[in-house]
Amino acid sequence: VMGKGIMGTNTPAPVRVCVLALANHCVFGVGMAAGFQLAA
């Protein structure tokens, strides 16, 4: 699932892959924001 990006739409379960990619991006973004807040 990781690393498929836009090509995830060509997989057997495109909705699942896209939702997992979106969730992964959200978690990464929240982690980065928390890191910047702690560093500032």
mmCIF entry with sequence, helices, sheets and N, C-alpha, C, O atoms, coordinates in Angstrom:
data_MODEL
# 
_entry.id   MODEL 
# 
_entity.id                         1 
_entity.type                       polymer 
_entity.pdbx_number_of_molecules   1 
# 
_entity_poly.entity_id                      1 
_entity_poly.type                           'polypeptide(L)' 
_entity_poly.nstd_linkage                   no 
_entity_poly.nstd_monomer                   no 
_entity_poly.pdbx_seq_one_letter_code       VMGKGIMGTNTPAPVRVCVLALANHCVFGVGMAAGFQLAA 
_entity_poly.pdbx_seq_one_letter_code_can   VMGKGIMGTNTPAPVRVCVLALANHCVFGVGMAAGFQLAA 
_entity_poly.pdbx_strand_id                 A 
# 
loop_
_entity_poly_seq.entity_id 
_entity_poly_seq.num 
_entity_poly_seq.mon_id 
_entity_poly_seq.hetero 
1 1  VAL n 
1 2  MET n 
1 3  GLY n 
1 4  LYS n 
1 5  GLY n 
1 6  ILE n 
1 7  MET n 
1 8  GLY n 
1 9  THR n 
1 10 ASN n 
1 11 THR n 
1 12 PRO n 
1 13 ALA n 
1 14 PRO n 
1 15 VAL n 
1 16 ARG n 
1 17 VAL n 
1 18 CYS n 
1 19 VAL n 
1 20 LEU n 
1 21 ALA n 
1 22 LEU n 
1 23 ALA n 
1 24 ASN n 
1 25 HIS n 
1 26 CYS n 
1 27 VAL n 
1 28 PHE n 
1 29 GLY n 
1 30 VAL n 
1 31 GLY n 
1 32 MET n 
1 33 ALA n 
1 34 ALA n 
1 35 GLY n 
1 36 PHE n 
1 37 GLN n 
1 38 LEU n 
1 39 ALA n 
1 40 ALA n 
# 
_struct_asym.id          A 
_struct_asym.entity_id   1 
# 
loop_
_struct_conf.conf_type_id 
_struct_conf.id 
_struct_conf.pdbx_PDB_helix_id 
_struct_conf.beg_label_comp_id 
_struct_conf.beg_label_asym_id 
_struct_conf.beg_label_seq_id 
_struct_conf.pdbx_beg_PDB_ins_code 
_struct_conf.end_label_comp_id 
_struct_conf.end_label_asym_id 
_struct_conf.end_label_seq_id 
_struct_conf.pdbx_end_PDB_ins_code 
_struct_conf.beg_auth_comp_id 
_struct_conf.beg_auth_asym_id 
_struct_conf.beg_auth_seq_id 
_struct_conf.end_auth_comp_id 
_struct_conf.end_auth_asym_id 
_struct_conf.end_auth_seq_id 
_struct_conf.pdbx_PDB_helix_class 
_struct_conf.details 
_struct_conf.pdbx_PDB_helix_length 
HELX_P HELX_P1 AA1 GLY A 5  ? ASN A 10 ? GLY A 5  ASN A 10 5 ? 6  
HELX_P HELX_P2 AA2 PRO A 14 ? ALA A 39 ? PRO A 14 ALA A 39 1 ? 26 
# 
_struct_conf_type.id          HELX_P 
_struct_conf_type.criteria    ? 
_struct_conf_type.reference   ? 
# 
loop_
_atom_site.group_PDB 
_atom_site.id 
_atom_site.type_symbol 
_atom_site.label_atom_id 
_atom_site.label_alt_id 
_atom_site.label_comp_id 
_atom_site.label_asym_id 
_atom_site.label_entity_id 
_atom_site.label_seq_id 
_atom_site.pdbx_PDB_ins_code 
_atom_site.Cartn_x 
_atom_site.Cartn_y 
_atom_site.Cartn_z 
_atom_site.occupancy 
_atom_site.B_iso_or_equiv 
_atom_site.pdbx_formal_charge 
_atom_site.auth_seq_id 
_atom_site.auth_comp_id 
_atom_site.auth_asym_id 
_atom_site.auth_atom_id 
_atom_site.pdbx_PDB_model_num 
ATOM 1   N N  . VAL A 1 1  ? 0.835   -1.191 0.000   1.00 0.00 ? 1  VAL A N  1 
ATOM 2   C CA . VAL A 1 1  ? 0.000   0.000  0.000   1.00 0.00 ? 1  VAL A CA 1 
ATOM 3   C C  . VAL A 1 1  ? 0.876   1.249  0.000   1.00 0.00 ? 1  VAL A C  1 
ATOM 4   O O  . VAL A 1 1  ? 0.557   2.243  -0.652  1.00 0.00 ? 1  VAL A O  1 
ATOM 5   N N  . MET A 1 2  ? 1.973   1.188  0.730   1.00 0.00 ? 2  MET A N  1 
ATOM 6   C CA . MET A 1 2  ? 2.844   2.361  0.818   1.00 0.00 ? 2  MET A CA 1 
ATOM 7   C C  . MET A 1 2  ? 3.525   2.621  -0.521  1.00 0.00 ? 2  MET A C  1 
ATOM 8   O O  . MET A 1 2  ? 3.978   1.693  -1.190  1.00 0.00 ? 2  MET A O  1 
ATOM 9   N N  . GLY A 1 3  ? 3.591   3.886  -0.900  1.00 0.00 ? 3  GLY A N  1 
ATOM 10  C CA . GLY A 1 3  ? 4.335   4.267  -2.081  1.00 0.00 ? 3  GLY A CA 1 
ATOM 11  C C  . GLY A 1 3  ? 3.563   4.175  -3.386  1.00 0.00 ? 3  GLY A C  1 
ATOM 12  O O  . GLY A 1 3  ? 4.136   4.431  -4.446  1.00 0.00 ? 3  GLY A O  1 
ATOM 13  N N  . LYS A 1 4  ? 2.287   3.820  -3.349  1.00 0.00 ? 4  LYS A N  1 
ATOM 14  C CA . LYS A 1 4  ? 1.538   3.715  -4.588  1.00 0.00 ? 4  LYS A CA 1 
ATOM 15  C C  . LYS A 1 4  ? 1.078   5.076  -5.097  1.00 0.00 ? 4  LYS A C  1 
ATOM 16  O O  . LYS A 1 4  ? 1.015   5.293  -6.307  1.00 0.00 ? 4  LYS A O  1 
ATOM 17  N N  . GLY A 1 5  ? 0.758   5.987  -4.199  1.00 0.00 ? 5  GLY A N  1 
ATOM 18  C CA . GLY A 1 5  ? 0.349   7.325  -4.604  1.00 0.00 ? 5  GLY A CA 1 
ATOM 19  C C  . GLY A 1 5  ? -0.836  7.308  -5.550  1.00 0.00 ? 5  GLY A C  1 
ATOM 20  O O  . GLY A 1 5  ? -1.814  6.597  -5.320  1.00 0.00 ? 5  GLY A O  1 
ATOM 21  N N  . ILE A 1 6  ? -0.748  8.090  -6.609  1.00 0.00 ? 6  ILE A N  1 
ATOM 22  C CA . ILE A 1 6  ? -1.855  8.202  -7.563  1.00 0.00 ? 6  ILE A CA 1 
ATOM 23  C C  . ILE A 1 6  ? -2.069  6.885  -8.304  1.00 0.00 ? 6  ILE A C  1 
ATOM 24  O O  . ILE A 1 6  ? -3.170  6.622  -8.788  1.00 0.00 ? 6  ILE A O  1 
ATOM 25  N N  . MET A 1 7  ? -1.039  6.064  -8.397  1.00 0.00 ? 7  MET A N  1 
ATOM 26  C CA . MET A 1 7  ? -1.184  4.769  -9.062  1.00 0.00 ? 7  MET A CA 1 
ATOM 27  C C  . MET A 1 7  ? -1.997  3.790  -8.217  1.00 0.00 ? 7  MET A C  1 
ATOM 28  O O  . MET A 1 7  ? -2.343  2.704  -8.681  1.00 0.00 ? 7  MET A O  1 
ATOM 29  N N  . GLY A 1 8  ? -2.299  4.172  -6.988  1.00 0.00 ? 8  GLY A N  1 
ATOM 30  C CA . GLY A 1 8  ? -3.137  3.335  -6.146  1.00 0.00 ? 8  GLY A CA 1 
ATOM 31  C C  . GLY A 1 8  ? -4.533  3.149  -6.708  1.00 0.00 ? 8  GLY A C  1 
ATOM 32  O O  . GLY A 1 8  ? -5.237  2.215  -6.325  1.00 0.00 ? 8  GLY A O  1 
ATOM 33  N N  . THR A 1 9  ? -4.943  4.032  -7.617  1.00 0.00 ? 9  THR A N  1 
ATOM 34  C CA . THR A 1 9  ? -6.262  3.884  -8.236  1.00 0.00 ? 9  THR A CA 1 
ATOM 35  C C  . THR A 1 9  ? -6.313  2.674  -9.157  1.00 0.00 ? 9  THR A C  1 
ATOM 36  O O  . THR A 1 9  ? -7.399  2.222  -9.519  1.00 0.00 ? 9  THR A O  1 
ATOM 37  N N  . ASN A 1 10 ? -5.154  2.143  -9.543  1.00 0.00 ? 10 ASN A N  1 
ATOM 38  C CA . ASN A 1 10 ? -5.114  0.965  -10.418 1.00 0.00 ? 10 ASN A CA 1 
ATOM 39  C C  . ASN A 1 10 ? -5.067  -0.346 -9.641  1.00 0.00 ? 10 ASN A C  1 
ATOM 40  O O  . ASN A 1 10 ? -4.987  -1.414 -10.249 1.00 0.00 ? 10 ASN A O  1 
ATOM 41  N N  . THR A 1 11 ? -5.115  -0.288 -8.313  1.00 0.00 ? 11 THR A N  1 
ATOM 42  C CA . THR A 1 11 ? -5.057  -1.499 -7.497  1.00 0.00 ? 11 THR A CA 1 
ATOM 43  C C  . THR A 1 11 ? -6.445  -2.126 -7.391  1.00 0.00 ? 11 THR A C  1 
ATOM 44  O O  . THR A 1 11 ? -7.435  -1.483 -7.740  1.00 0.00 ? 11 THR A O  1 
ATOM 45  N N  . PRO A 1 12 ? -6.537  -3.375 -6.914  1.00 0.00 ? 12 PRO A N  1 
ATOM 46  C CA . PRO A 1 12 ? -7.843  -4.026 -6.773  1.00 0.00 ? 12 PRO A CA 1 
ATOM 47  C C  . PRO A 1 12 ? -8.783  -3.311 -5.793  1.00 0.00 ? 12 PRO A C  1 
ATOM 48  O O  . PRO A 1 12 ? -10.001 -3.388 -5.947  1.00 0.00 ? 12 PRO A O  1 
ATOM 49  N N  . ALA A 1 13 ? -8.232  -2.615 -4.786  1.00 0.00 ? 13 ALA A N  1 
ATOM 50  C CA . ALA A 1 13 ? -9.065  -1.900 -3.804  1.00 0.00 ? 13 ALA A CA 1 
ATOM 51  C C  . ALA A 1 13 ? -8.640  -0.430 -3.775  1.00 0.00 ? 13 ALA A C  1 
ATOM 52  O O  . ALA A 1 13 ? -7.995  -0.001 -2.818  1.00 0.00 ? 13 ALA A O  1 
ATOM 53  N N  . PRO A 1 14 ? -8.991  0.352  -4.808  1.00 0.00 ? 14 PRO A N  1 
ATOM 54  C CA . PRO A 1 14 ? -8.480  1.724  -4.898  1.00 0.00 ? 14 PRO A CA 1 
ATOM 55  C C  . PRO A 1 14 ? -8.941  2.638  -3.771  1.00 0.00 ? 14 PRO A C  1 
ATOM 56  O O  . PRO A 1 14 ? -8.179  3.497  -3.326  1.00 0.00 ? 14 PRO A O  1 
ATOM 57  N N  . VAL A 1 15 ? -10.170 2.468  -3.302  1.00 0.00 ? 15 VAL A N  1 
ATOM 58  C CA . VAL A 1 15 ? -10.661 3.345  -2.235  1.00 0.00 ? 15 VAL A CA 1 
ATOM 59  C C  . VAL A 1 15 ? -9.865  3.104  -0.958  1.00 0.00 ? 15 VAL A C  1 
ATOM 60  O O  . VAL A 1 15 ? -9.483  4.049  -0.267  1.00 0.00 ? 15 VAL A O  1 
ATOM 61  N N  . ARG A 1 16 ? -9.619  1.844  -0.652  1.00 0.00 ? 16 ARG A N  1 
ATOM 62  C CA . ARG A 1 16 ? -8.841  1.500  0.553   1.00 0.00 ? 16 ARG A CA 1 
ATOM 63  C C  . ARG A 1 16 ? -7.440  2.081  0.468   1.00 0.00 ? 16 ARG A C  1 
ATOM 64  O O  . ARG A 1 16 ? -6.945  2.649  1.441   1.00 0.00 ? 16 ARG A O  1 
ATOM 65  N N  . VAL A 1 17 ? -6.803  1.948  -0.671  1.00 0.00 ? 17 VAL A N  1 
ATOM 66  C CA . VAL A 1 17 ? -5.438  2.450  -0.838  1.00 0.00 ? 17 VAL A CA 1 
ATOM 67  C C  . VAL A 1 17 ? -5.406  3.968  -0.699  1.00 0.00 ? 17 VAL A C  1 
ATOM 68  O O  . VAL A 1 17 ? -4.520  4.513  -0.041  1.00 0.00 ? 17 VAL A O  1 
ATOM 69  N N  . CYS A 1 18 ? -6.361  4.648  -1.311  1.00 0.00 ? 18 CYS A N  1 
ATOM 70  C CA . CYS A 1 18 ? -6.387  6.113  -1.246  1.00 0.00 ? 18 CYS A CA 1 
ATOM 71  C C  . CYS A 1 18 ? -6.692  6.603  0.173   1.00 0.00 ? 18 CYS A C  1 
ATOM 72  O O  . CYS A 1 18 ? -6.110  7.591  0.622   1.00 0.00 ? 18 CYS A O  1 
ATOM 73  N N  . VAL A 1 19 ? -7.591  5.926  0.877   1.00 0.00 ? 19 VAL A N  1 
ATOM 74  C CA . VAL A 1 19 ? -7.900  6.310  2.262   1.00 0.00 ? 19 VAL A CA 1 
ATOM 75  C C  . VAL A 1 19 ? -6.686  6.089  3.152   1.00 0.00 ? 19 VAL A C  1 
ATOM 76  O O  . VAL A 1 19 ? -6.383  6.924  4.004   1.00 0.00 ? 19 VAL A O  1 
ATOM 77  N N  . LEU A 1 20 ? -5.987  4.970  2.963   1.00 0.00 ? 20 LEU A N  1 
ATOM 78  C CA . LEU A 1 20 ? -4.784  4.719  3.755   1.00 0.00 ? 20 LEU A CA 1 
ATOM 79  C C  . LEU A 1 20 ? -3.701  5.750  3.451   1.00 0.00 ? 20 LEU A C  1 
ATOM 80  O O  . LEU A 1 20 ? -3.000  6.191  4.362   1.00 0.00 ? 20 LEU A O  1 
ATOM 81  N N  . ALA A 1 21 ? -3.554  6.140  2.191   1.00 0.00 ? 21 ALA A N  1 
ATOM 82  C CA . ALA A 1 21 ? -2.563  7.151  1.828   1.00 0.00 ? 21 ALA A CA 1 
ATOM 83  C C  . ALA A 1 21 ? -2.920  8.493  2.470   1.00 0.00 ? 21 ALA A C  1 
ATOM 84  O O  . ALA A 1 21 ? -2.042  9.192  2.977   1.00 0.00 ? 21 ALA A O  1 
ATOM 85  N N  . LEU A 1 22 ? -4.199  8.851  2.449   1.00 0.00 ? 22 LEU A N  1 
ATOM 86  C CA . LEU A 1 22 ? -4.636  10.102 3.069   1.00 0.00 ? 22 LEU A CA 1 
ATOM 87  C C  . LEU A 1 22 ? -4.394  10.072 4.574   1.00 0.00 ? 22 LEU A C  1 
ATOM 88  O O  . LEU A 1 22 ? -3.907  11.048 5.145   1.00 0.00 ? 22 LEU A O  1 
ATOM 89  N N  . ALA A 1 23 ? -4.729  8.962  5.215   1.00 0.00 ? 23 ALA A N  1 
ATOM 90  C CA . ALA A 1 23 ? -4.507  8.840  6.657   1.00 0.00 ? 23 ALA A CA 1 
ATOM 91  C C  . ALA A 1 23 ? -3.023  8.926  6.980   1.00 0.00 ? 23 ALA A C  1 
ATOM 92  O O  . ALA A 1 23 ? -2.635  9.550  7.968   1.00 0.00 ? 23 ALA A O  1 
ATOM 93  N N  . ASN A 1 24 ? -2.195  8.305  6.157   1.00 0.00 ? 24 ASN A N  1 
ATOM 94  C CA . ASN A 1 24 ? -0.755  8.331  6.365   1.00 0.00 ? 24 ASN A CA 1 
ATOM 95  C C  . ASN A 1 24 ? -0.226  9.762  6.263   1.00 0.00 ? 24 ASN A C  1 
ATOM 96  O O  . ASN A 1 24 ? 0.595   10.182 7.079   1.00 0.00 ? 24 ASN A O  1 
ATOM 97  N N  . HIS A 1 25 ? -0.695  10.505 5.267   1.00 0.00 ? 25 HIS A N  1 
ATOM 98  C CA . HIS A 1 25 ? -0.271  11.895 5.113   1.00 0.00 ? 25 HIS A CA 1 
ATOM 99  C C  . HIS A 1 25 ? -0.725  12.742 6.305   1.00 0.00 ? 25 HIS A C  1 
ATOM 100 O O  . HIS A 1 25 ? 0.021   13.599 6.778   1.00 0.00 ? 25 HIS A O  1 
ATOM 101 N N  . CYS A 1 26 ? -1.939  12.504 6.787   1.00 0.00 ? 26 CYS A N  1 
ATOM 102 C CA . CYS A 1 26 ? -2.447  13.271 7.931   1.00 0.00 ? 26 CYS A CA 1 
ATOM 103 C C  . CYS A 1 26 ? -1.618  13.003 9.183   1.00 0.00 ? 26 CYS A C  1 
ATOM 104 O O  . CYS A 1 26 ? -1.261  13.936 9.903   1.00 0.00 ? 26 CYS A O  1 
ATOM 105 N N  . VAL A 1 27 ? -1.313  11.744 9.445   1.00 0.00 ? 27 VAL A N  1 
ATOM 106 C CA . VAL A 1 27 ? -0.514  11.399 10.620  1.00 0.00 ? 27 VAL A CA 1 
ATOM 107 C C  . VAL A 1 27 ? 0.871   12.019 10.512  1.00 0.00 ? 27 VAL A C  1 
ATOM 108 O O  . VAL A 1 27 ? 1.383   12.558 11.494  1.00 0.00 ? 27 VAL A O  1 
ATOM 109 N N  . PHE A 1 28 ? 1.476   11.953 9.347   1.00 0.00 ? 28 PHE A N  1 
ATOM 110 C CA . PHE A 1 28 ? 2.802   12.532 9.149   1.00 0.00 ? 28 PHE A CA 1 
ATOM 111 C C  . PHE A 1 28 ? 2.760   14.047 9.354   1.00 0.00 ? 28 PHE A C  1 
ATOM 112 O O  . PHE A 1 28 ? 3.648   14.612 9.993   1.00 0.00 ? 28 PHE A O  1 
ATOM 113 N N  . GLY A 1 29 ? 1.729   14.705 8.814   1.00 0.00 ? 29 GLY A N  1 
ATOM 114 C CA . GLY A 1 29 ? 1.592   16.153 8.967   1.00 0.00 ? 29 GLY A CA 1 
ATOM 115 C C  . GLY A 1 29 ? 1.403   16.566 10.416  1.00 0.00 ? 29 GLY A C  1 
ATOM 116 O O  . GLY A 1 29 ? 1.997   17.547 10.864  1.00 0.00 ? 29 GLY A O  1 
ATOM 117 N N  . VAL A 1 30 ? 0.587   15.832 11.151  1.00 0.00 ? 30 VAL A N  1 
ATOM 118 C CA . VAL A 1 30 ? 0.377   16.141 12.568  1.00 0.00 ? 30 VAL A CA 1 
ATOM 119 C C  . VAL A 1 30 ? 1.673   15.938 13.341  1.00 0.00 ? 30 VAL A C  1 
ATOM 120 O O  . VAL A 1 30 ? 2.002   16.729 14.225  1.00 0.00 ? 30 VAL A O  1 
ATOM 121 N N  . GLY A 1 31 ? 2.405   14.887 13.013  1.00 0.00 ? 31 GLY A N  1 
ATOM 122 C CA . GLY A 1 31 ? 3.693   14.646 13.666  1.00 0.00 ? 31 GLY A CA 1 
ATOM 123 C C  . GLY A 1 31 ? 4.688   15.761 13.390  1.00 0.00 ? 31 GLY A C  1 
ATOM 124 O O  . GLY A 1 31 ? 5.413   16.183 14.291  1.00 0.00 ? 31 GLY A O  1 
ATOM 125 N N  . MET A 1 32 ? 4.730   16.240 12.157  1.00 0.00 ? 32 MET A N  1 
ATOM 126 C CA . MET A 1 32 ? 5.628   17.349 11.823  1.00 0.00 ? 32 MET A CA 1 
ATOM 127 C C  . MET A 1 32 ? 5.221   18.619 12.562  1.00 0.00 ? 32 MET A C  1 
ATOM 128 O O  . MET A 1 32 ? 6.073   19.336 13.087  1.00 0.00 ? 32 MET A O  1 
ATOM 129 N N  . ALA A 1 33 ? 3.925   18.896 12.603  1.00 0.00 ? 33 ALA A N  1 
ATOM 130 C CA . ALA A 1 33 ? 3.450   20.090 13.299  1.00 0.00 ? 33 ALA A CA 1 
ATOM 131 C C  . ALA A 1 33 ? 3.792   20.023 14.784  1.00 0.00 ? 33 ALA A C  1 
ATOM 132 O O  . ALA A 1 33 ? 4.219   21.017 15.370  1.00 0.00 ? 33 ALA A O  1 
ATOM 133 N N  . ALA A 1 34 ? 3.606   18.862 15.389  1.00 0.00 ? 34 ALA A N  1 
ATOM 134 C CA . ALA A 1 34 ? 3.940   18.700 16.805  1.00 0.00 ? 34 ALA A CA 1 
ATOM 135 C C  . ALA A 1 34 ? 5.434   18.885 17.025  1.00 0.00 ? 34 ALA A C  1 
ATOM 136 O O  . ALA A 1 34 ? 5.850   19.504 18.005  1.00 0.00 ? 34 ALA A O  1 
ATOM 137 N N  . GLY A 1 35 ? 6.234   18.356 16.124  1.00 0.00 ? 35 GLY A N  1 
ATOM 138 C CA . GLY A 1 35 ? 7.680   18.520 16.234  1.00 0.00 ? 35 GLY A CA 1 
ATOM 139 C C  . GLY A 1 35 ? 8.104   19.969 16.150  1.00 0.00 ? 35 GLY A C  1 
ATOM 140 O O  . GLY A 1 35 ? 8.961   20.413 16.914  1.00 0.00 ? 35 GLY A O  1 
ATOM 141 N N  . PHE A 1 36 ? 7.512   20.710 15.230  1.00 0.00 ? 36 PHE A N  1 
ATOM 142 C CA . PHE A 1 36 ? 7.840   22.130 15.103  1.00 0.00 ? 36 PHE A CA 1 
ATOM 143 C C  . PHE A 1 36 ? 7.392   22.918 16.330  1.00 0.00 ? 36 PHE A C  1 
ATOM 144 O O  . PHE A 1 36 ? 8.074   23.849 16.761  1.00 0.00 ? 36 PHE A O  1 
ATOM 145 N N  . GLN A 1 37 ? 6.244   22.542 16.890  1.00 0.00 ? 37 GLN A N  1 
ATOM 146 C CA . GLN A 1 37 ? 5.764   23.234 18.085  1.00 0.00 ? 37 GLN A CA 1 
ATOM 147 C C  . GLN A 1 37 ? 6.688   22.977 19.271  1.00 0.00 ? 37 GLN A C  1 
ATOM 148 O O  . GLN A 1 37 ? 6.949   23.881 20.065  1.00 0.00 ? 37 GLN A O  1 
ATOM 149 N N  . LEU A 1 38 ? 7.177   21.758 19.391  1.00 0.00 ? 38 LEU A N  1 
ATOM 150 C CA . LEU A 1 38 ? 8.075   21.428 20.494  1.00 0.00 ? 38 LEU A CA 1 
ATOM 151 C C  . LEU A 1 38 ? 9.448   22.072 20.312  1.00 0.00 ? 38 LEU A C  1 
ATOM 152 O O  . LEU A 1 38 ? 10.106  22.417 21.294  1.00 0.00 ? 38 LEU A O  1 
ATOM 153 N N  . ALA A 1 39 ? 9.876   22.233 19.079  1.00 0.00 ? 39 ALA A N  1 
ATOM 154 C CA . ALA A 1 39 ? 11.199  22.800 18.805  1.00 0.00 ? 39 ALA A CA 1 
ATOM 155 C C  . ALA A 1 39 ? 11.205  24.319 18.940  1.00 0.00 ? 39 ALA A C  1 
ATOM 156 O O  . ALA A 1 39 ? 12.259  24.913 19.169  1.00 0.00 ? 39 ALA A O  1 
ATOM 157 N N  . ALA A 1 40 ? 10.059  24.944 18.805  1.00 0.00 ? 40 ALA A N  1 
ATOM 158 C CA . ALA A 1 40 ? 10.000  26.412 18.814  1.00 0.00 ? 40 ALA A CA 1 
ATOM 159 C C  . ALA A 1 40 ? 10.024  26.987 20.214  1.00 0.00 ? 40 ALA A C  1 
ATOM 160 O O  . ALA A 1 40 ? 9.980   28.206 20.381  1.00 0.00 ? 40 ALA A O  1 
# 
